[in-house]
Amino acid sequence: MTAELTRGQNHPLPRARLEIRVSAGTPVVAGATLGDENGTIHGVEWVAHPGAPVLPGLEVSRQAAADHRLAVDLDAVPGAVHRVSVLLALPVAGQGPARFGAVAAPFTAVTGLDGEEVASYTLTGLQSESAVVALELYRRQGGWKVRAVGQGYAGGLAELLADQRLPEAHQLAGGIHEAVARGLARSVPAPPARTADGDRSRPAAPAHGPDHGTAPQGATGRIPSASPYDPPAAASGAQPADGQGEHGTQRPYPGGPAGADRPSAPAGGAIDYSHPRPQSAAPPPPPPAALPAEPGRSARPVAGDATGWSMEERLYNQVWGMFEDLARTTAAYRSAVDFADSRREKELDQVLSDPRSRIGGQGDAAREAARERYEQLVSRAREVLDRDVAQLLAEAEVVEPALPAAYARWDNPVWHAYRVPMEIPMALRLGDLHLPEAGRIRVPMLVRLPLERGLWIDSGRSASSDGAVTDSQEMRRLGLETAVAHAARLLAVYPAGEFTVHVIDPAGAGTQALAPLAQGGVLAAPPARGAAGTADVLGRLTERVDLVQMALRGGAPDALPPGLDTSQQLLIVNDFPHGFDDRAVNQLRYLADEGPAVGVHLMMVADREESAGYGPLLDPLWRSLLRLTPVPDDHLADPWVGHAWTYEPPLVPPGSQVLQQVLAQVAAARISWRR
């Protein structure tokens, strides 16, 4: 539960690696100072600011922006540091407000890397202050706590730094403001109004009422026209009450923050696809701050320009930032079109309600004027959308080739250089997402590993999003092929011996589709057939879940029976409910509910209608699984504005042997590991 702090209150910090999120409603400069046990700053090298954004265990934004994300690793902070003070200041240059009393109260939140809030604090009561110490992280009895400070300074940054006994306070404050004014940090306009649901850490899509009369500007901070991600599940997989309705939508399960504070890329600079070694002392800095772009042109995108401790984490954050950007800019376009529609209808109603307009050409002229105004508003909105989509498309074109194998499509050349990894990646690509207004952009759908919920490949849909009709037998074949592709990806991204796949195919209907797994030697055993085989596999996996749960609850995770396979387990179930009796159905529900927490995951290829005879008994099962489809379908909703995104499964290109080549390496690695 999030602790909502008031001024002076403190709260323990349960973990060392954190994010501090700031939402100010206007561009502000965010920084942090490192102090000793007395709060003294011993030099300018103890201050993180846009001109020097990285210190051991700390990284701040390189830009003045309305929203910030500061990365903190308390384990990497030097031992001499006892206090980390988070400060906010209004830029002295430009046309922005000169005091915090003229803007909405800034909101701050301390979160884990998974987006879960630990504590939040709204800085109320500020008036003439132009700089403020918002939060303080401090050591206490071997641990760390956060305190809501809210100490403002009318004298700005210089007075704030001087109060912390920094000798060079005035010179450093001037240097920070000069860096911002020079353009070393790119200012981002204020975001749209905050959402009504109270989430003040991310802006809502802008609303356009009758007073605006113009098309909206871009909806995100990464797109130059306006302001802006969280899981990973901030965008956790919430879904409709019945889970998987015929036409319902469910939310994707990113499992982490949905966007990050990303500076611009260098204009004309080279794209850096290198993957730096993991850093333990501090998060590695992003690419150099963007130089001002040529007039009328945007800065060139760069792969991995989000915050993170590794290139993998940066690319993950960048992908979900693109997802959020596209959601918001599309929401702005749809809002503008809706406003244009309502305005036109209102004007036409006024024409029809006035009898004088029905005589002569007055009515025709009024209708023509209403039509022209409508087309003008829609045209302006489309121009903004096209501009934003073009920038996102340019970013996608440099990000896609830079993705590691776990994030890449099957046609990405990275798979030709595939080697069995030594470490588990932070996420896995389960397909692509796109919207009709921006059909050229395919955003990777990434989910965190290990999987937090099972997968349901729905083989019961008879029509895809493009209207093409597929018969039930073909849907079953496509569904199982999709499951095989997902399983192959999971096997490929785990180290040898750390992922085991079981298959239940009671009637043997999936022999051909399962051939890559069965013939590749990567299955724990041949696919189980009949009721007896189904009961055997379910019994063994249920027993494994029970044993691991008892060991964990007893505080003795090492007391498991000798020979127990402790790797992650995946069970693929084909043609459900054929071959399942009541006992097997209950075991399957148990695995879906309890399995993910102890490393047993479920992937079902099934048509929900075929199990309708069980009634509401299976409703919890369907709700517990993330529904995917073997053909493109509009059923996934984003957590920001609720768009129905078209999901496309990650199928192997026709004629490609990449899946067989990858599975051959996995099988060879498993044999070497067993020796």
VOZAMAR-82285 format. One record per residue (C-alpha): residue number from 1; residue in three letters; x, y, z. Coordinates in steps of 0.05 Angstrom, whole numbers. Example, Ala and Ser with C-alpha at 12.3 -4.5 7.8 and 13.67 -1.06 7.14 Angstrom:
<rs>
R  nr rest   east  north     up
R   1  ALA    246    -90    156
R   2  SER    273    -21    143
</rs>
This chain:
<rs>
R  nr rest   east  north     up
R   1  MET      0      0      0
R   2  THR     26     69    -18
R   3  ALA     42    116     40
R   4  GLU     14    185     25
R   5  LEU     61    230     65
R   6  THR     49    299     93
R   7  ARG    105    348    107
R   8  GLY    154    320    158
R   9  GLN    129    248    155
R  10  ASN    177    191    138
R  11  HIS    169    120    112
R  12  PRO    218     61    107
R  13  LEU    245     42     39
R  14  PRO    239    -33     27
R  15  ARG    288    -37    -31
R  16  ALA    351     -3    -56
R  17  ARG    337      7   -130
R  18  LEU    282     59   -138
R  19  GLU    252    112   -183
R  20  ILE    230    180   -160
R  21  ARG    175    208   -204
R  22  VAL    157    281   -208
R  23  SER     96    312   -240
R  24  ALA     96    388   -236
R  25  GLY     46    413   -287
R  26  THR     99    460   -315
R  27  PRO    172    450   -338
R  28  VAL    218    447   -277
R  29  VAL    291    430   -266
R  30  ALA    300    366   -224
R  31  GLY    364    351   -187
R  32  ALA    392    317   -125
R  33  THR    446    331    -74
R  34  LEU    487    283    -33
R  35  GLY    499    303     39
R  36  ASP    537    276     99
R  37  GLU    506    260    166
R  38  ASN    496    335    178
R  39  GLY    466    347    109
R  40  THR    528    384     85
R  41  ILE    546    383     11
R  42  HIS    622    379      5
R  43  GLY    629    404    -67
R  44  VAL    595    413   -134
R  45  GLU    613    340   -149
R  46  TRP    560    321    -97
R  47  VAL    504    353   -137
R  48  ALA    468    318   -195
R  49  HIS    434    366   -243
R  50  PRO    419    371   -319
R  51  GLY    491    392   -334
R  52  ALA    520    334   -293
R  53  PRO    464    283   -288
R  54  VAL    501    221   -262
R  55  LEU    531    209   -193
R  56  PRO    546    141   -160
R  57  GLY    478    110   -148
R  58  LEU    440    168   -177
R  59  GLU    416    194   -245
R  60  VAL    372    254   -258
R  61  SER    341    283   -321
R  62  ARG    382    322   -372
R  63  GLN    324    369   -388
R  64  ALA    274    415   -357
R  65  ALA    208    379   -362
R  66  ALA    139    375   -331
R  67  ASP    150    302   -313
R  68  HIS    214    270   -288
R  69  ARG    239    201   -269
R  70  LEU    302    199   -226
R  71  ALA    338    133   -219
R  72  VAL    367    115   -151
R  73  ASP    409     56   -128
R  74  LEU    420     65    -53
R  75  ASP    469      6    -50
R  76  ALA    515     44    -97
R  77  VAL    514    110    -59
R  78  PRO    582    124    -26
R  79  GLY    587    106     47
R  80  ALA    601    178     66
R  81  VAL    532    199     40
R  82  HIS    477    198     91
R  83  ARG    425    241     56
R  84  VAL    400    245    -15
R  85  SER    357    308    -25
R  86  VAL    312    314    -85
R  87  LEU    304    386   -108
R  88  LEU    259    421   -158
R  89  ALA    269    491   -187
R  90  LEU    234    534   -238
R  91  PRO    277    554   -298
R  92  VAL    296    628   -296
R  93  ALA    295    635   -372
R  94  GLY    234    633   -416
R  95  GLN    162    653   -406
R  96  GLY    145    603   -351
R  97  PRO    121    619   -280
R  98  ALA    170    650   -232
R  99  ARG    141    619   -168
R 100  PHE    110    553   -148
R 101  GLY     49    589   -120
R 102  ALA     27    604   -192
R 103  VAL     24    530   -213
R 104  ALA     -9    467   -189
R 105  ALA     23    433   -129
R 106  PRO     80    387   -153
R 107  PHE     69    313   -140
R 108  THR    126    266   -123
R 109  ALA    127    190   -115
R 110  VAL    179    139    -96
R 111  THR    168     74   -134
R 112  GLY    202      7   -145
R 113  LEU    228    -11   -214
R 114  ASP    164    -50   -225
R 115  GLY    124     15   -219
R 116  GLU     94     -1   -150
R 117  GLU     90     62   -108
R 118  VAL    124     61    -40
R 119  ALA    108    132    -18
R 120  SER     80    196    -48
R 121  TYR     80    269    -28
R 122  THR     43    329    -57
R 123  LEU     80    395    -44
R 124  THR     24    440    -22
R 125  GLY     29    509     10
R 126  LEU     83    537    -36
R 127  GLN     76    611    -53
R 128  SER    135    655    -72
R 129  GLU    186    599    -73
R 130  SER    222    583   -139
R 131  ALA    262    524   -113
R 132  VAL    243    470    -63
R 133  VAL    273    408    -29
R 134  ALA    217    358    -43
R 135  LEU    241    293    -12
R 136  GLU    299    268     29
R 137  LEU    325    197     29
R 138  TYR    367    185     91
R 139  ARG    402    128    128
R 140  ARG    371    104    192
R 141  GLN    395     44    234
R 142  GLY    426      8    176
R 143  GLY    368     21    128
R 144  TRP    340     78     87
R 145  LYS    278    120     96
R 146  VAL    243    175     56
R 147  ARG    220    239     88
R 148  ALA    171    290     58
R 149  VAL    208    357     65
R 150  GLY    174    411     23
R 151  GLN    223    465     43
R 152  GLY    218    522     -6
R 153  TYR    265    580    -22
R 154  ALA    244    646    -51
R 155  GLY    317    658    -70
R 156  GLY    317    599   -117
R 157  LEU    370    547   -127
R 158  ALA    426    592   -101
R 159  GLU    392    600    -33
R 160  LEU    374    526    -30
R 161  LEU    445    503    -44
R 162  ALA    474    555      4
R 163  ASP    427    529     59
R 164  GLN    460    461     50
R 165  ARG    527    495     62
R 166  LEU    555    488     -9
R 167  PRO    610    541    -17
R 168  GLU    600    548    -92
R 169  ALA    524    554    -86
R 170  HIS    514    617   -129
R 171  GLN    563    595   -183
R 172  LEU    532    526   -189
R 173  ALA    461    553   -190
R 174  GLY    480    600   -246
R 175  GLY    513    544   -284
R 176  ILE    452    500   -279
R 177  HIS    405    554   -305
R 178  GLU    454    572   -360
R 179  ALA    458    500   -382
R 180  VAL    382    496   -386
R 181  ALA    378    562   -424
R 182  ARG    433    542   -473
R 183  GLY    394    482   -494
R 184  LEU    438    429   -463
R 185  ALA    372    403   -436
R 186  ARG    311    405   -481
R 187  SER    251    437   -447
R 188  VAL    186    399   -451
R 189  PRO    119    435   -449
R 190  ALA     70    421   -393
R 191  PRO     27    359   -399
R 192  PRO    -48    357   -410
R 193  ALA    -94    357   -350
R 194  ARG    -85    302   -299
R 195  THR   -129    241   -302
R 196  ALA   -193    240   -262
R 197  ASP   -174    173   -230
R 198  GLY   -122    208   -187
R 199  ASP    -59    181   -221
R 200  ARG    -19    245   -221
R 201  SER     46    213   -243
R 202  ARG     23    211   -316
R 203  PRO    -19    259   -357
R 204  ALA    -84    243   -391
R 205  ALA   -101    253   -463
R 206  PRO   -121    325   -474
R 207  ALA   -193    343   -478
R 208  HIS   -217    395   -528
R 209  GLY   -280    432   -515
R 210  PRO   -319    485   -552
R 211  ASP   -272    540   -529
R 212  HIS   -212    512   -564
R 213  GLY   -235    509   -635
R 214  THR   -169    481   -660
R 215  ALA   -139    413   -668
R 216  PRO   -100    387   -608
R 217  GLN    -25    384   -606
R 218  GLY     15    321   -594
R 219  ALA     -2    281   -533
R 220  THR     66    261   -509
R 221  GLY    129    292   -481
R 222  ARG    174    251   -526
R 223  ILE    140    282   -587
R 224  PRO    164    354   -593
R 225  SER     95    386   -593
R 226  ALA     75    370   -521
R 227  SER     86    329   -456
R 228  PRO     85    251   -435
R 229  TYR    104    104   -374
R 230  ASP     78     51   -309
R 231  PRO     70    -42   -284
R 232  PRO     99    -67   -318
R 233  ALA     56    -78   -301
R 234  ALA     31    -12   -278
R 235  ALA     -3    -29   -336
R 236  SER    -21    -93   -303
R 237  GLY    -67   -139   -340
R 238  ALA   -132   -114   -314
R 239  GLN   -190   -137   -357
R 240  PRO   -265   -138   -360
R 241  ALA   -305   -173   -306
R 242  ASP   -315   -236   -347
R 243  GLY   -242   -235   -369
R 244  GLN   -249   -255   -441
R 245  GLY   -314   -234   -471
R 246  GLU   -331   -247   -543
R 247  HIS   -318   -175   -561
R 248  GLY   -285   -151   -497
R 249  THR   -215   -125   -489
R 250  GLN   -161   -140   -439
R 251  ARG   -100   -102   -422
R 252  PRO    -30   -125   -442
R 253  TYR     16   -144   -386
R 254  PRO     80   -103   -395
R 255  GLY    102   -114   -324
R 256  GLY    138    -49   -316
R 257  PRO    135     26   -325
R 258  ALA    103     48   -388
R 259  GLY    149    104   -407
R 260  ALA    211    138   -384
R 261  ASP    244    205   -383
R 262  ARG    284    203   -447
R 263  PRO    327    259   -474
R 264  SER    330    273   -548
R 265  ALA    379    236   -592
R 266  PRO    438    271   -625
R 267  ALA    419    302   -691
R 268  GLY    455    267   -746
R 269  GLY    494    224   -697
R 270  ALA    510    151   -707
R 271  ILE    464     98   -679
R 272  ASP    498     60   -623
R 273  TYR    475    -12   -620
R 274  SER    527    -34   -568
R 275  HIS    505    -69   -505
R 276  PRO    545    -43   -446
R 277  ARG    566    -89   -389
R 278  PRO    520    -86   -328
R 279  GLN    540    -30   -280
R 280  SER    535    -38   -205
R 281  ALA    559     29   -181
R 282  ALA    508     73   -217
R 283  PRO    460     70   -276
R 284  PRO    498     83   -340
R 285  PRO    484    152   -370
R 286  PRO    440    157   -432
R 287  PRO    470    178   -498
R 288  PRO    495    250   -500
R 289  ALA    442    304   -497
R 290  ALA    413    323   -564
R 291  LEU    440    381   -602
R 292  PRO    388    430   -628
R 293  ALA    357    402   -690
R 294  GLU    357    440   -756
R 295  PRO    299    488   -762
R 296  GLY    236    450   -780
R 297  ARG    267    382   -767
R 298  SER    265    336   -706
R 299  ALA    326    307   -673
R 300  ARG    347    239   -701
R 301  PRO    322    181   -657
R 302  VAL    372    136   -623
R 303  ALA    362     65   -599
R 304  GLY    365     59   -523
R 305  ASP    356    132   -504
R 306  ALA    311    115   -443
R 307  THR    336    110   -372
R 308  GLY    360     44   -344
R 309  TRP    419      6   -316
R 310  SER    432    -34   -380
R 311  MET    419    -28   -454
R 312  GLU    367    -83   -447
R 313  GLU    329    -43   -394
R 314  ARG    334     21   -435
R 315  LEU    306    -12   -497
R 316  TYR    250    -42   -455
R 317  ASN    232     27   -428
R 318  GLN    238     58   -496
R 319  VAL    190      7   -528
R 320  TRP    137     19   -475
R 321  GLY    148     93   -481
R 322  MET    132     88   -555
R 323  PHE     70     48   -537
R 324  GLU     46    103   -490
R 325  ASP     64    158   -539
R 326  LEU     24    127   -594
R 327  ALA    -35    115   -547
R 328  ARG    -37    187   -525
R 329  THR    -26    221   -593
R 330  THR    -81    176   -622
R 331  ALA   -127    195   -564
R 332  ALA   -114    268   -578
R 333  TYR   -132    258   -652
R 334  ARG   -196    220   -635
R 335  SER   -215    272   -584
R 336  ALA   -207    327   -636
R 337  VAL   -248    290   -688
R 338  ASP   -303    277   -636
R 339  PHE   -303    351   -619
R 340  ALA   -308    370   -693
R 341  ASP   -366    322   -701
R 342  SER   -404    350   -641
R 343  ARG   -391    421   -663
R 344  ARG   -417    408   -733
R 345  GLU   -479    373   -706
R 346  LYS   -492    432   -659
R 347  GLU   -486    483   -715
R 348  LEU   -531    442   -761
R 349  ASP   -583    436   -705
R 350  GLN   -582    512   -697
R 351  VAL   -594    520   -772
R 352  LEU   -653    473   -772
R 353  SER   -684    503   -710
R 354  ASP   -686    573   -741
R 355  PRO   -744    579   -791
R 356  ARG   -711    639   -824
R 357  SER   -652    596   -846
R 358  ARG   -699    552   -887
R 359  ILE   -716    609   -934
R 360  GLY   -670    625   -992
R 361  GLY   -597    604   -991
R 362  GLN   -583    620   -918
R 363  GLY   -590    548   -896
R 364  ASP   -546    521   -952
R 365  ALA   -492    573   -935
R 366  ALA   -495    555   -861
R 367  ARG   -489    481   -875
R 368  GLU   -430    493   -922
R 369  ALA   -396    536   -870
R 370  ALA   -406    482   -817
R 371  ARG   -377    430   -864
R 372  GLU   -316    473   -879
R 373  ARG   -302    485   -805
R 374  TYR   -308    410   -792
R 375  GLU   -259    393   -847
R 376  GLN   -211    447   -823
R 377  LEU   -211    419   -752
R 378  VAL   -202    348   -775
R 379  SER   -147    368   -823
R 380  ARG   -109    403   -768
R 381  ALA   -116    343   -722
R 382  ARG    -93    297   -777
R 383  GLU    -31    340   -791
R 384  VAL    -11    335   -717
R 385  LEU    -23    260   -716
R 386  ASP     16    249   -781
R 387  ARG     74    290   -753
R 388  ASP     76    250   -688
R 389  VAL     68    184   -723
R 390  ALA    125    201   -771
R 391  GLN    170    214   -712
R 392  LEU    149    149   -677
R 393  LEU    159    111   -742
R 394  ALA    230    139   -748
R 395  GLU    243    117   -676
R 396  ALA    215     48   -690
R 397  GLU    260     41   -751
R 398  VAL    323     49   -708
R 399  VAL    297     12   -647
R 400  GLU    275    -52   -682
R 401  PRO    344    -71   -710
R 402  ALA    376    -57   -642
R 403  LEU    331   -104   -602
R 404  PRO    361   -166   -569
R 405  ALA    335   -234   -588
R 406  ALA    284   -236   -531
R 407  TYR    252   -172   -558
R 408  ALA    262   -184   -633
R 409  ARG    216   -211   -687
R 410  TRP    233   -279   -717
R 411  ASP    255   -244   -781
R 412  ASN    306   -201   -744
R 413  PRO    379   -217   -764
R 414  VAL    397   -222   -690
R 415  TRP    369   -293   -690
R 416  HIS    421   -315   -742
R 417  ALA    475   -299   -690
R 418  TYR    435   -332   -634
R 419  ARG    472   -366   -576
R 420  VAL    440   -397   -515
R 421  PRO    442   -341   -462
R 422  MET    476   -344   -394
R 423  GLU    425   -300   -360
R 424  ILE    349   -293   -362
R 425  PRO    327   -228   -398
R 426  MET    280   -180   -364
R 427  ALA    224   -188   -415
R 428  LEU    199   -228   -475
R 429  ARG    164   -207   -539
R 430  LEU     96   -239   -547
R 431  GLY     76   -204   -612
R 432  ASP     62   -136   -640
R 433  LEU      9    -82   -627
R 434  HIS    -17    -28   -673
R 435  LEU    -74     22   -681
R 436  PRO   -114     35   -745
R 437  GLU    -94    109   -747
R 438  ALA    -20     89   -749
R 439  GLY    -20     22   -784
R 440  ARG     53     28   -806
R 441  ILE     78     27   -734
R 442  ARG     84    -41   -699
R 443  VAL    100    -34   -626
R 444  PRO    131    -97   -594
R 445  MET     87   -127   -539
R 446  LEU    137   -142   -483
R 447  VAL    120   -179   -419
R 448  ARG    165   -186   -359
R 449  LEU    199   -252   -341
R 450  PRO    186   -298   -306
R 451  LEU    115   -298   -330
R 452  GLU     66   -274   -277
R 453  ARG      5   -306   -310
R 454  GLY     -9   -361   -359
R 455  LEU    -26   -353   -433
R 456  TRP    -89   -372   -470
R 457  ILE    -84   -379   -545
R 458  ASP   -157   -371   -566
R 459  SER   -172   -419   -622
R 460  GLY   -246   -404   -622
R 461  ARG   -248   -338   -660
R 462  SER   -272   -348   -731
R 463  ALA   -256   -279   -760
R 464  SER   -194   -236   -757
R 465  SER   -191   -161   -751
R 466  ASP   -188   -153   -827
R 467  GLY   -254   -190   -835
R 468  ALA   -224   -254   -862
R 469  VAL   -261   -316   -839
R 470  THR   -222   -377   -814
R 471  ASP   -255   -444   -801
R 472  SER   -249   -478   -733
R 473  GLN   -200   -532   -756
R 474  GLU   -153   -481   -786
R 475  MET   -158   -438   -723
R 476  ARG   -137   -498   -680
R 477  ARG    -77   -509   -725
R 478  LEU    -57   -436   -724
R 479  GLY    -68   -433   -648
R 480  LEU    -21   -491   -635
R 481  GLU     31   -463   -683
R 482  THR     28   -397   -645
R 483  ALA     37   -435   -579
R 484  VAL     98   -471   -608
R 485  ALA    128   -404   -629
R 486  HIS    117   -375   -559
R 487  ALA    147   -438   -526
R 488  ALA    207   -436   -573
R 489  ARG    220   -363   -553
R 490  LEU    216   -381   -479
R 491  LEU    264   -439   -488
R 492  ALA    311   -394   -528
R 493  VAL    317   -338   -477
R 494  TYR    329   -382   -415
R 495  PRO    397   -411   -399
R 496  ALA    406   -485   -412
R 497  GLY    370   -528   -362
R 498  GLU    329   -471   -332
R 499  PHE    265   -480   -372
R 500  THR    226   -545   -383
R 501  VAL    167   -555   -430
R 502  HIS    111   -607   -422
R 503  VAL     56   -619   -472
R 504  ILE    -13   -650   -464
R 505  ASP    -46   -669   -531
R 506  PRO    -99   -719   -511
R 507  ALA   -124   -737   -581
R 508  GLY    -58   -728   -617
R 509  ALA    -89   -675   -661
R 510  GLY    -28   -629   -657
R 511  THR     26   -678   -679
R 512  GLN     45   -638   -741
R 513  ALA     45   -570   -707
R 514  LEU     84   -597   -647
R 515  ALA    137   -629   -691
R 516  PRO    190   -573   -682
R 517  LEU    188   -584   -606
R 518  ALA    181   -660   -607
R 519  GLN    234   -672   -661
R 520  GLY    280   -618   -634
R 521  GLY    291   -656   -569
R 522  VAL    271   -598   -524
R 523  LEU    210   -629   -491
R 524  ALA    215   -662   -422
R 525  ALA    177   -722   -451
R 526  PRO    136   -738   -512
R 527  PRO     68   -704   -514
R 528  ALA     20   -738   -466
R 529  ARG    -38   -774   -499
R 530  GLY   -106   -797   -472
R 531  ALA   -137   -789   -404
R 532  ALA    -82   -829   -370
R 533  GLY    -26   -786   -399
R 534  THR    -63   -723   -381
R 535  ALA    -73   -746   -309
R 536  ASP      1   -765   -303
R 537  VAL     28   -697   -325
R 538  LEU    -21   -657   -285
R 539  GLY     -8   -700   -223
R 540  ARG     68   -690   -227
R 541  LEU     63   -615   -237
R 542  THR     11   -607   -182
R 543  GLU     57   -646   -135
R 544  ARG    115   -601   -154
R 545  VAL     74   -539   -137
R 546  ASP     54   -568    -70
R 547  LEU    126   -587    -52
R 548  VAL    155   -519    -69
R 549  GLN     99   -483    -33
R 550  MET    111   -524     30
R 551  ALA    186   -512     27
R 552  LEU    177   -437     19
R 553  ARG    124   -431     74
R 554  GLY    168   -472    120
R 555  GLY    227   -426    107
R 556  ALA    269   -483     79
R 557  PRO    273   -474      4
R 558  ASP    334   -520      2
R 559  ALA    296   -578     33
R 560  LEU    265   -602    -32
R 561  PRO    269   -676    -50
R 562  PRO    332   -697    -88
R 563  GLY    323   -697   -163
R 564  LEU    265   -649   -163
R 565  ASP    269   -606   -226
R 566  THR    273   -535   -200
R 567  SER    274   -502   -268
R 568  GLN    216   -461   -294
R 569  GLN    161   -507   -321
R 570  LEU    114   -493   -380
R 571  LEU     54   -537   -393
R 572  ILE     23   -532   -463
R 573  VAL    -48   -558   -464
R 574  ASN    -79   -571   -533
R 575  ASP   -151   -584   -551
R 576  PHE   -180   -570   -482
R 577  PRO   -227   -597   -453
R 578  HIS   -220   -661   -494
R 579  GLY   -191   -716   -449
R 580  PHE   -203   -677   -384
R 581  ASP   -247   -705   -329
R 582  ASP   -270   -665   -268
R 583  ARG   -207   -681   -229
R 584  ALA   -162   -659   -286
R 585  VAL   -201   -594   -295
R 586  ASN   -192   -577   -221
R 587  GLN   -118   -592   -225
R 588  LEU   -113   -547   -285
R 589  ARG   -147   -490   -248
R 590  TYR   -100   -501   -189
R 591  LEU    -38   -496   -234
R 592  ALA    -64   -432   -267
R 593  ASP    -76   -400   -198
R 594  GLU    -17   -425   -157
R 595  GLY     34   -446   -209
R 596  PRO     64   -379   -232
R 597  ALA     87   -361   -162
R 598  VAL    130   -424   -157
R 599  GLY    153   -429   -230
R 600  VAL     98   -470   -263
R 601  HIS     65   -435   -322
R 602  LEU      6   -454   -365
R 603  MET     -5   -443   -440
R 604  MET    -73   -466   -465
R 605  VAL    -96   -473   -537
R 606  ALA   -171   -475   -529
R 607  ASP   -239   -451   -553
R 608  ARG   -277   -426   -493
R 609  GLU   -344   -444   -524
R 610  GLU   -325   -518   -526
R 611  SER   -319   -518   -450
R 612  ALA   -386   -482   -440
R 613  GLY   -414   -545   -409
R 614  TYR   -374   -532   -346
R 615  GLY   -413   -467   -336
R 616  PRO   -384   -414   -290
R 617  LEU   -335   -465   -260
R 618  LEU   -281   -446   -310
R 619  ASP   -293   -371   -310
R 620  PRO   -236   -360   -260
R 621  LEU   -190   -400   -305
R 622  TRP   -202   -357   -366
R 623  ARG   -195   -293   -325
R 624  SER   -128   -315   -297
R 625  LEU    -97   -323   -366
R 626  LEU    -73   -271   -415
R 627  ARG   -114   -281   -478
R 628  LEU    -76   -281   -544
R 629  THR    -99   -299   -614
R 630  PRO    -68   -336   -672
R 631  VAL    -94   -284   -721
R 632  PRO    -94   -208   -716
R 633  ASP   -150   -186   -670
R 634  ASP   -171   -122   -635
R 635  HIS   -175   -143   -562
R 636  LEU   -118   -114   -522
R 637  ALA   -129    -48   -485
R 638  ASP    -75      0   -462
R 639  PRO    -77     24   -389
R 640  TRP    -76     98   -405
R 641  VAL   -134    114   -451
R 642  GLY   -163     45   -464
R 643  HIS   -153     39   -539
R 644  ALA   -170    -28   -569
R 645  TRP   -102    -47   -599
R 646  THR    -95    -98   -655
R 647  TYR    -52   -156   -631
R 648  GLU    -10   -195   -682
R 649  PRO     22   -261   -661
R 650  PRO     97   -272   -671
R 651  LEU     94   -324   -725
R 652  VAL    156   -350   -761
R 653  PRO    160   -324   -834
R 654  PRO    137   -377   -885
R 655  GLY    195   -421   -907
R 656  SER    242   -396   -853
R 657  GLN    283   -448   -814
R 658  VAL    301   -400   -758
R 659  LEU    258   -435   -707
R 660  GLN    289   -503   -721
R 661  GLN    359   -473   -719
R 662  VAL    346   -440   -652
R 663  LEU    315   -503   -622
R 664  ALA    374   -544   -646
R 665  GLN    421   -499   -607
R 666  VAL    377   -503   -546
R 667  ALA    376   -579   -550
R 668  ALA    452   -582   -558
R 669  ALA    461   -536   -498
R 670  ARG    414   -579   -456
R 671  ILE    455   -642   -472
R 672  SER    520   -607   -453
R 673  TRP    489   -581   -389
R 674  ARG    468   -651   -367
R 675  ARG    538   -679   -375
</rs>
